[in-house]
């Protein structure tokens, strides 16, 4: 018997992405890190990265394909030595994702 499909809770359409993003955690020693953008939406993005200490609620500054702003980590899933995080954009400095 197959397991039930998870309920889709996303309110916005996601677009697949294949880009690198640079992020900086204010107030964190060695706070700059990079990650692979997996998908984007009008108000957020999902990133695969190696920053295992990043927790829900933390704010980062991001740069992605010439765009930048601030985003809040909404959730993080850690698998082995990689993490996947969903971000909500708080203050886009220029064109939204």
C-alpha positions as CSV (number, residue, x, y, z in Angstrom):
1,X,0.0,0.0,0.0
2,X,1.4,3.4,-0.9
3,X,1.7,6.2,1.6
4,X,-0.5,9.3,1.2
5,X,0.8,12.3,-0.8
6,X,1.7,15.2,1.5
7,X,-0.7,18.2,1.4
8,X,0.7,21.1,-0.8
9,X,0.8,24.1,1.5
10,X,2.6,26.5,-1.0
11,X,0.5,29.5,-1.9
12,X,2.6,30.6,-4.9
13,X,3.9,29.0,-8.0
14,X,7.5,27.8,-7.8
15,X,9.8,28.1,-10.8
16,X,12.8,25.7,-11.1
17,X,16.1,27.5,-10.9
18,X,19.7,26.6,-11.4
19,X,21.8,29.5,-10.0
20,X,24.3,30.2,-7.3
21,X,23.4,32.6,-4.5
22,X,25.7,34.4,-2.1
23,X,24.3,34.9,1.5
24,X,25.6,36.7,4.5
25,X,24.4,36.2,8.1
26,X,24.8,39.6,10.0
27,X,26.7,39.2,13.3
28,X,28.0,35.7,12.5
29,X,31.8,35.2,12.3
30,X,32.5,33.8,8.8
31,X,28.9,34.7,8.0
32,X,29.2,34.6,4.2
33,X,28.3,31.4,2.4
34,X,27.0,30.2,-1.0
35,X,24.3,27.9,-2.1
36,X,22.5,26.4,-5.1
37,X,19.1,27.9,-5.8
38,X,16.6,25.1,-6.4
39,X,13.5,27.1,-7.1
40,X,12.0,30.6,-6.8
41,X,8.6,32.2,-6.3
42,X,7.4,35.8,-6.2
43,X,8.3,36.1,-2.5
44,X,10.9,33.5,-1.8
45,X,13.4,30.9,-2.8
46,X,14.7,27.4,-1.8
47,X,18.4,26.9,-1.4
48,X,20.8,23.9,-1.0
49,X,23.9,24.8,1.0
50,X,26.4,23.6,3.6
51,X,25.6,26.1,6.4
52,X,24.2,23.6,8.9
53,X,23.9,26.1,11.7
54,X,21.3,28.2,9.9
55,X,18.0,28.1,11.8
56,X,14.4,29.0,11.1
57,X,13.8,32.7,11.8
58,X,17.3,33.9,11.0
59,X,17.7,36.8,8.6
60,X,20.3,36.8,5.8
61,X,21.3,39.2,3.1
62,X,21.3,37.6,-0.3
63,X,22.6,38.2,-3.8
64,X,21.1,36.1,-6.7
65,X,21.5,36.8,-10.4
66,X,22.2,40.5,-9.9
67,X,19.4,40.9,-7.4
68,X,19.8,41.4,-3.7
69,X,17.9,41.9,-0.5
70,X,17.0,40.4,2.9
71,X,15.3,37.1,3.5
72,X,14.2,35.1,6.5
73,X,14.9,31.3,6.8
74,X,11.4,29.7,7.2
75,X,12.5,26.1,7.5
76,X,15.7,24.1,7.2
77,X,16.1,20.4,6.5
78,X,19.5,18.8,7.1
79,X,20.5,15.6,5.3
80,X,24.1,14.5,5.9
81,X,26.4,17.4,5.4
82,X,24.0,19.5,3.3
83,X,21.0,21.6,4.2
84,X,18.0,22.8,2.2
85,X,16.3,26.0,3.4
86,X,13.2,27.8,2.3
87,X,13.5,31.6,2.5
88,X,10.9,34.4,2.5
89,X,12.1,37.6,1.0
90,X,11.6,40.5,3.4
91,X,13.3,43.5,1.7
92,X,14.2,43.2,-2.0
93,X,16.7,45.9,-2.8
94,X,15.9,45.6,-6.5
95,X,13.9,43.4,-8.9
96,X,12.1,40.5,-7.0
97,X,12.9,36.9,-7.7
